[in-house]
Amino acid sequence: MQQLPYRSPPSLLARIIGGLVAVTTLIVGLTVGFALFLIILGLAAIAILAFYARLYWLRRRVERHAQRAGRASSGQAQRHQVIEGEYRVERERR
């Protein structure tokens, strides 16, 4: 096995620059991550608001339609009739 040549420890200046690069990279990464989180959170809030607005609009439309149908049937005879009857099972399956 071949040994690597001895390498001296990094100088003080190299360690300081390396630390600054590491801290800067960490701060930039956290900032970008937080910004992306806020963008996704905002998009989710917009989607939820759009969903509830659509739900509200549909519910209002159905209620309005039901009220119109109620007014139309109250002055007239009922359009729907129930037909009652009896039945008998002729043959059962086994």
Buried (B, 14 or more C-beta within 10 A) or exposed (E): EEEEEEEEEEEEEEEEEEEEEEEEEEEEEEEEEEEEEEEEEEEEEEEEEEEEEEEEEEEEEEEEEEEEEEEEEEEEEEEEEEEEEEEEEEEEEE
